[in-house]
Amino acid sequence: MLTADQGNHPVPYQLEEKVYLKDLGIRFHQQYQFHSIKRLWVAKRLERLFKKRLSEHLQIIKPDVIVCTTANYVDINILARLKGDFPLVVESHSIRQQTLGKNGFCNKYSDYMYRKGLSKARVIVALTEFDAAEWRKVHLCVKVIPNIVHLNGGEVSTLKNKRVIWVGRFDYQKRPLEMIKIWQKVYPRYPDWHLDIYGEGEMKNELENEVVSLNMNIHIHQPTSRIFNAYRESSILVSTSLFEPFGLVIPEAMSCGLPVVSFDCPYGPADIITDGVDGFLIKNRDIHAFADKVCQLIEDEDLRRRMGRNGIVSSQRYRADAIMPKWVDLFQKVLSSQ
């Protein structure tokens, strides 16, 4: 595992002893302390250093397969030039629409560079079938491998607590303020129910001010490492994202026995939720229909229980022992095709 900007920051996840982790010490963020021409000069200098150190380590490691994400077209293009005969697998952790196809001169240049680098990849891995269909317009070989999800391994929710839970970043993608608008339609009908919002982000102050002004049993919580306890103390999960490459919180909550109400946004929720079986998929941005389905689940405990049971079963698709064989199979096929 090669990183460029880890520096002295601790690794947030526990790694197996067999994982070799090396930070190349590039620290690309240094360029942003400068402006205009000097920033470009520093960026180019850091890019040259990245190429040098990456090339050295590829020759030392001599990998069977190289895997990177679509997070940065610079990384993909550099890898495409340096990889030699090593096969490159590119994993999309965003949706194709957010990676390629935006308007503006800079975005068109970005598109060109992305496509140039991706053309050298052996395969693109998408998280959902819907996004894979979009990537197939760009690349001939696209496979679908969902995220592995850490699932609940203990007791499940009783679904008796009058609590609805929302979990995510406070930003434009996750749309927490839209959940507030939905709750304004739910709360007058069920004033004894509570909405718990877990997260942090750039919209935190705006969100807090809105919650205080409304006084509608809405509670904002810091992110917690014990989020499964919060799921188990809730009865419904809600998701309001504008787009969602996958949506980890959905199967997490399902594994705790919670039915889910989510907008049918591109593209994750529709791959995870079976509408009417383990949750509800709502026409994108229709807050009235969203509120109605939340109210339906509040009113009907039997429906909550039935959907919750189904959710526990469907969430098991994302266990590590269900997903990792897909990666093993992909790597074997990539190596056998050389």
N, C-alpha and C positions, 0 to 999 in steps of 0.2 A: 504494500500500500504506500504509494508516493503522494505526498501533499506538498503544496507550495507555500502556504501561509500559516501553518499551524504555530510556528514559533515556540514560545514557552507556554502557550495555552494548554491546559490539561485536556486530554482526549475525553469527551463526554460519555463514551460508551466503553464498556469492558470488552477488551479484545482477547481472543484465544491466544495461548502462548505460541502457537505456530504462525501467527500473523507477524510478518516483518514490516514494521512501520518506519518510514524514513521521510523526514521533512526536508525539502530541498532548500529551504531558507530564502525564498525569493522575496516574499512580503510585497506583493504587487500593490497593496494599498498605499505604499510610500508615494506613488505618483500623484495622489490626490492632495498632497500638501502644497503642490505647485500649480501654476496656471499656464495656459496657452502653450507656447513653444517649449518651455522647459518641461511641462508635464509630458508632452509628446516625446521629448528626448529621454526623460527618465523611463517612460513606459517602454521605449525601444531597448534601452539598456537592460532593463529587467527581463524583457522578452529574450534577449540574447543570452543572458545568464541562465534563464529557464531552459532554453534549448540545450545549452552546453551541459548542464547538470543532469537533465533528463536523459540526454543521449548517453552520457557516461553510465548512468544507472541501468538503462535498458541493456547495454552491452554487458554489464556485470550480472544482471539478473537473468538475461536471456529467457524472457517469459514465453510460455506456450501460447497464451492469449493475453491481450491487453484489453481492459475494460475502462471506459470513461463515460461521463454523462454529457448531455447537451447543454450544460450550464454555461459554457464559454466557447465561442467559435475559435478563439485563439488557441486554446488547448487542443481542440480537435484537429485544427490545421497543422499545428506543430507535431502532434502525434502522427498524423497522416504522412508527414514528410520524414519523420525519424524512424518510423516503425519497421522499415525494411520488410522482411518476409514475415514478421510477427503479425498474426491476424488481429484486427481491431474490431471490438464489439462496442457499440455506442448505445447507452441506455438513456431513454427519454424520461426524465422525472418531472417534466412539464408537458403540456399538450402541444401538438405541432402548431396550432394556431397562435400560441404565445411565443413560439420559437422562430417561426418563419411566417412571412406574408404580411408584416405590418407596413404601414405607409411611411413615407419620408425617405430622404436621401440616405441618411445614416443606416436606417433599417434595411434599405435595399442593398447597401454594401455588406451589411451583416448577413443578409440572406445569401448573397453570392458566396461569401466566405464559408458559411455553414455548409452550403450545398457542395462546395469544392472539397471540404474536408470529409463530409459524409460519403461522398462518392468513393472514397478509399476504404470505407468500413466494410467488413464482411457481412455484418448484419446490424439492424437497429432493433432494439428491444423496447416495446411499448408496454405500459402498465395495464391498458384496457383494449378490448377489441375495437371499440369505436375510434380511439386514437390511432390504433394500428392502421385502420382504414385510411386515415389522413396521411400517415407516414408512407403508405404504399404509393402515394402520388409522387413521392420524392425518391424512394429507394426500392429496388427490386426485391430485397430480402428483409422482411419485417416479421418478428416473432412477438408473441404476447407472453409476458411473465409478470404476474401481479406482485405487489409487495408482500413480503412476509410480515405478518402482524402478530405482535405480542398479545395473546388472548388471555381472557380471564381463566384462571385455573382453580377458583374457589367457588364460594356460594354465589348465587345469582340474586338479582333484585326481586323483592316481593311484589313490586309494582303497586304497592299500596300508598307509598309516600306521594304527596301532592306536589311533586317537583318535576320540572322540565329542565333539561340540561343542554347547554350549548358550549362547545369546546373549540378553540382555534385562536389564530392570531387576530389582533385588532387592526385589520388593514383592508384595503380596497377589495382584495380577492375574497376574503372570508365574509365580508358584509355583516358585521355585528349590528350595525344600526338598523339594518333591515329586519333583524329579529326583534328589535324594539318596536318597530312599526307593527309587526305581526302580533306581538304581545299586547299592544294597545287594543287589538280586536278580541283577543282571548280573555284578558283579565276582567273586563266588565261582566262577562258571562260566568266566570269562575274566579271570584276574588279571593278564594281561600287557597288557590294554587300559587306556586312560586316558580320563578325563572332564575336558574343559576348559570352565570356566564363565567367560564374559566379561560384566562388567557392574558396576554399583554401585547403591546404594540403601539404604533404611532397614533392610533385613534383613541387611546385610553382616556385622555382628558375629556374629549368630546363625548365619549360614551358615558363616563361618570357623571358629567353635567346633565346629560339627558335622563339618566336613571334617577338622579336626585330630584329633578324637576317634575318627573311623572309620579313618583311614589306609588309604584304598582307591584310591589313584592318582587323586584328585580335585584339580584345580588351579584356583585362582581367579585371574583376570587382570583388570587394569584395562581399561576400555573403550579401544579403539584405533582410530585413523583408518585402520589397515591391516588391517581385519577380513577383507578378501578373502584376504590371505595366510594368516590363521588358518583360513578355510574350506578353502583349497587344501591345507593340511597335515592336514586331518581327513578322515574317511571316512563319517561319518553326522552329520546335524543332528537334534537333538531339541528339541521345543517342548512345554511343560507348562502353557500359559496357562489360566486359569479362563475367560476370555472374550478374544476377539481381534477387534477391528474389521476388521483386515486381516492383519497379520503380515509386515512387510517382510523379516524375516530369512529367511523360508521361500523366496521366490523368489531372494533374494540367494544363499543357499547352493545352491539348485538350479542357478543359472547357473554355479556352480563345479563342477557335476557330482556334488553330494552327494544321496543319497536322504534322505528326511525321515521321521521318526516323530513324530506329533503327536496330542494329544488332539483329538477331534472336538468342540471347544468352540464356543459361539456367537461369531462365525459365519465368521471369515476362513479358517481352514485348509481347510474343505470346498470353498471356492471356488477354492483354489489347488492343492490336492493331489488327484490322482485315485488313490483307494485301490487299492493293488496294482500301479499303473503307474509312478508316480514317487515313491511313498512309501506310508506306512501311516497311516490314520486310525483312532485307537483310541477305543472307547466311552469317553465322558467320565469321567475319574477312575478308570479301571480300570488300576491300576498293574501288576497281574500280567500283563495282556495287553500292556501297553506294554513291559514288560521282555522278554517273549517275542519280540516283534517286533524289538527291538534285538538280541537274541541271534540271531535268524534272519538278520539282515543281517550280523552279525559272522561267523557260520558260513559264509555263502554269498557268496563274492566275485563270482561271476557275477551273482547277483541284485543286488548293490550296483551293479555296472557297468551292468546293463540299466536299473535305475531311475535311475541317475545320468544316463545318456544321455537318457532320456525327460525328466528334469527340466530339462536344458539347453534342450531344445526348448520345453517348456511355460512356462518362465520368460520367454521372449521376448514373451509376451502383454503384459508390463508395461513394455516399452520406451517411451521418451517419444514416439517417432514412431508408436506404436500407440495411446497414450492421449490425446495432445493433440488429435487430430482429433475425439475425442468431445466435448471441451470446446468446440471451435470450432463443432461442429454444435449443441450445446446453446445456446450464446449466439445463434447465428443464428436458431434456432427461437423463443427467448425474445423477441428483437427483432422478428421478423416477426409475432408474435402480438399486438403492442401495438396 
